[in-house]
């Protein structure tokens, strides 16, 4: 969303010169958020990472960062979206608990 706001603010630059600062703020804020998400994902799944590298990649190559995160999800056999995960209500109705160990 921040990237779209960045584009929108720069597109409206002709009508108001003061929006350029807000545009850059949105761009850098989104890079910080994406770098944080990327770093957290890599920490959680023990993928080698570098904080500066994560931020720089998120700043300059954000579409590739999304693609790389998606590829990591596929390689780690993670669910593709939240629709693949059973809800708590479905677990209770099914009677199965993922924490139980079969004897």
Buried (B, 14 or more C-beta within 10 A) or exposed (E): EBBEBBEEBBEEEEEEEEBEEBBEBBBBBBBBEBBBBBBEBBEEEEBEBEEEEBBEBBBEEBEEBBEBBEEBBEEEEEEEEEEEEEEEEEEEEEEEEEEEEEE
